[in-house]
Amino acid sequence: MIATILNNQDQYGDSDCEDIKTWKAHVPEWLHEYGNVFSKHKSERMPLQKPYDYDIDFIEGTKLSKPAKVYLLSLAERNSLDT
C-alpha cells in the first residue's frame, strides 16, 4: 500500500506524501505495512458507518452510576476516593 502511494504521488496530494515521510521517520520499519494506522491525514476523519455499529440512546435527566473500583486499594486509598 505504501509503495502504491509513493509511486502515485499525483493521485495523492503533496500533504499525504509529507505525512508519510513524517510517520515513517518515527515508526519502526517492520510496522510500515500498517501505514494507514499512523497517517495523520487518515486519523482526522471519522470511520465509515458499518451495519454493525450500535446506537447508544441516552435518556435525558438520568444520572450515571458511580464508577466501579477496578483494582484493589488500601483502606486509606478507598477512603480518599469516597470523599
Secondary structure, DSSP 8 states (H G I E B T S, - for coil): -HHHHHH-TTTS-HHHHHHHHHHHHHS-GGGGGGHHHH-HHHHTS-----TT-------TT---------S---HHHHHHHH-
